[in-house]
Amino acid sequence: MAESKLLLIVGPTATGKSAIAARLGAEVNGEIISADSMQIYRGMDIGTAKPDRVLLNLATHHLLSFVDPAKEYSVARFQQQARAVIAGVHARGALPIVVGGSGLYVRAIIDPLDFPAGAPGSELRRELTELQETDPKALTDKLKAIDPNAAANIDLKNTRRVVRAIESALAGEDYADRLRRWRLRQALYDVLIVGLKINRQRLKTLIDSRVDEMVAAGLEDEVKRLTTNGNILASTAAQALGYKEFIDFFEGRATRAEAIDLIKSRTRQFAKRQLTWFKADPRIVWLSVDERTLDDVASEIVALVRGKGFIVS
């Protein structure tokens, strides 16, 4: 049924996802739904590489710049809002095109995942993350006290798993059951997921160039505007690449040059984690963007959309 069809464009940062998605939207009567955990914040435009006015004019975009960066936000809320937007796009007879590199946000949309009280951005997650960073032993002791069975069956050195196990226990669910559900990849929609891949050295060059362009475009001033004169960033927004490094510069923990170099290296590390995340999903059809124009890649995706039987105007 047309009401269940969903196209997704995923992959590492700087591979051209936003530009390709906008072209697709214009070509196939599609509307774009952003699945980027940082592009949701108002005013965080340069550092999150939001689509520019040219791309925004090619197709209708959703879930950009709708959260105050001083407010906490969770993947659970995103899941609800994104699915509501998709239902609206279907109702208008258009094709929803989800685009983004935030793997958890993508899976939150398409798979039957539930998020307990400890979802990212929640008060419980913040408390457990603080323990994780300051007192790992207290964290593991907490798990042993509330769920000794889980504590006996997971690697307690993996503090991220300890956090998730505590969340599961406090939500009244078995951690092993939660893991089994997480490993299931049973989309709620009829999906075509296209992943963009690129040569590692070229990706490094693109990332470094993008960071230089962001700095030239005024990233430093953007961060300053968001974090001075009484303005604050919520803990989730403050983790955005480019923002936390300049905050460190403003507060004397790094020089300006060190901050820029850190943005580049951390963005490259982030891109590697993105690729690892998405490569674990066997549903993804991978396309190389090496030595190809964005229009060529978009045309190949249109052919895949037609082959899938999705509506193309």
N, C-alpha and C positions, 0 to 999 in steps of 0.2 A: 504494500500500500504506500502511496506517496506520503502519507502522514507519518511514516516511520523512517524515511530515508534521511541519511545524515552523511555529509562529506566532512572529513577532518584532514587538515594539513598540519603536520607536526615535524619536529626535528630540532636540531641545535640552534642556538641563537645565531643571527647574522647570515642565515642561509636564504633569506628572501621570502620567508613565509607570508608576511603581511602583504607584500607587493603582489605575490602570486595569487593569494586569496582574493584580493581586490579585483584583479583581472578576471578571475573565475566568476566572481559575483556578477560582474558586468556581462560575462559571456553566457552564463547558464541560469539567469534569473535567480541569483542567490543572494542571501543576506549573511553578513559575517558576524559570528559570535566569537569574541575574544576569550581565549582560555589562558590568559596571562595573569599570574598572581600579583603583579605589580602595576600593570597598565590599568587596573581598576581604580587607582588613586588619582584624584583631581590634583592638577598642578605638577605631578611627577611625569613630565612629558618628554623632556630631552633624554634623561637617564634611562627611561624604560623603552625608548625607541618606539613611541606610539606612531601609528600611521599618520602621514602628513595630510594636508588638505587635499592634495591631488588624489591620493588613494581613497580618502574618505568620500570624495565626490564620485568615485567609480561605482560604489555599492553602499547600501545601508549597513552601518556597523552598530553592534550592540555590546554592552558591558565594558565600555571604556569610560574612565573618568567619572565614576558614579559613587565613589567612596571618599569620605573625608580622610586624608592621610593621618589625622590625629586620632582616628577611631580604629579600634580593633575590628578585624574581619576574619571570618572563618571559611574554610572550604565547604562546610555544611551549608552555610548561607548561600555560597556561590552555586552549589549543586541545585538548590531550590530555584534560584533566580535564573540560572542558565536553562534548566529544563522548561521553565515557564516561557522564556524567550523563544526556545525552539518550537514549542507548541504554537506560539503566535505566528512564527514564520511559516510553519506548515499550514496554519489556517488561512494565510494569505496566498497559498498556492506557490510559495517560493521554496528554494532548496536551502536549508540551513548549512552553512559552511563554518565549522569550528576551526579556529586557527590559534596555535600557541605552542609554547615550549614548556609549559608547566605541567609535567606529566600527571601529577596528582589531580589537578583541575580537569584534565582531559578524561581521566578514568572516572572521576566523580560524576561527570556528565553521562558517560555511555554505559558504565557497568553498575550493577545493583549493589553498590557499596553503601554502608551506613557509617555514620560518624558519631561516636559517643561524645560524652561531655569533654573529652580531652582532645577534640579536633583542633587543628592549627588555629591559633588566634584566641582560643578559649582561656579562661582563667586557670583551669586545671593544667592545661598544657604549659602555660607560662610557669606555674609553680614547679612542675616536674622538670621542665627544662632548666630552671635555676638550680635545682638539686643536681641535675645531671652535670652541670658545669662546675658547681662548687663543692659538692659532697657526694660523689658516686656511691660511696659505701652506704650512706643514709638512704640513697635511692634503692639499692639492692635489698637493704634491710626492710624497707617498706614493702617491697614485693614479697619477700619471705614471710612477712607477717600477715599479709592479706591473701596471698595465693601461693602457698608453699609448693604445690604441684607444678605450677608454671615456673617457679624459681628453680626447681630441680630439673627442668627439661629444656631450658634455654641457656645460651651463653651469657652469663652475667657480666662479662666484659663488654658485651655489646649493649651499651647503655640506651641506645635508641629502642632496642627490643624490650628492654626492661621498662622503659616509659610506656610503650604500647601495651605491655602485659598488665601494668598497673591500671591503665585506663580501662582495659577489658574487664579486669576484676571489679573495679568500682562501678562499671556499667552492668555487672551481673552476668557477664558472658564468659564462656570458656575461650581462653586465648588460642588454643589449638583450632577451635571452630572458626575463630576470626581469621586465622591464617589461611585456613582452607578456603574460606569465602574470598579472601583477597587474591588467592592464586587463580580463582576461576575467572575466565574472561568470556563472559556471556553478555554481549551487548544488548541493551534494551531497545536499540534501534537497528535498522538495516544499514550497516555502516560500510563506507569505503574510507579506509585510513591510508593516507599517502604520507610517507616519510621522506624528507629531503636530506640527502647525504652529500658530503663534499670532502675533497682531499684535505687531510689534516693540516698541511702546511698552508694551503690556500685559506682555510678557515682561520688559522692563526693570523694571517695577514689581514683578512677581512675584519676580524675582531679588533685588532690593534688600530686599524684605520677608522673603524666606527668609533672607538673611544676617543681618538684624536678629533674626529668630527664633532662628537658630543661636547668635548671641552671647548672647541672653537665656537660652538653654537651657544655656549653660555651655561653649561652644566653647573659650574661652580656657583654662579649667581642663583641658579634655580634651587640648589641645595641650601644656600644661605637664606633665601627668601622663605623657605619652608621650615627653617630651624632657628631663626632669630626673631627678635622683637616679640617674645612670648609664644612664638609658634613652636610646636613640638611634632614629632613623628611618632605614631604608635609603634610598638615593638615590632610588629610585622612589617610595616612600611619602612622602618629604619634599617631593615636588613637588605634592602634593595641594593644591588651592585651599583656603585657610583655614588651612592648617597652616604653609606656608612664610611667609605674611605675619605670623602671630603669632610664629613663630620670629624673624623680623627684629625684631619689637617687643621680644621678650625680650632680644635681643642688642644692642639700642640703635640699630638701623639705621632705625627708624621709630617714630613715636608710636603709641599705641593707636588714635587716631582715623584716622591715616594707614593703619594696617594694615587697619582695617575698610573704609575707602573703597577700598583696593586690592583687597580680596576682592571687593567689588561690581563694580568696573570689570573686573577680570580674569575674573570669572565671566561677565560680559556678552560679553567678547571670546571666551571659550571657547564660549559658546552660539552665537556667530556662526560659529566654525570648525566646530562640530558640524553646523550647518545646511548649510554649504557642502559638507562631507563627504557627508552623506546625500543631498543634492540631486543628487549626481553618480551616484547609483544609480537606474537607470530601473525597477528592479523594485519600488520602494516605492510603495504606495498612500497618498496623503496625505489626512489628515483634519484639519480645523480644530477647535481646542478653544476658539475664541473664543466668548464668550457662551453656553457650553454647560456643563451639569453633567458631571461625570466619569461618572455613570451613563448619561447619554445617549450619550456617546462609546463607552462599553463596549458598550452595546446595539447600536450601529452596527457595531462590530467583530464582535460575535457574528453579526450578519447576514452579514458578509463571510465569516466562518468557515463558516457553513452553506452559503453560495453556492460556496465553494471545495470543499465536500464533505468537510471535516474532521470528525472525530467530535465530536459535541456530545451530552452526556448530558442 
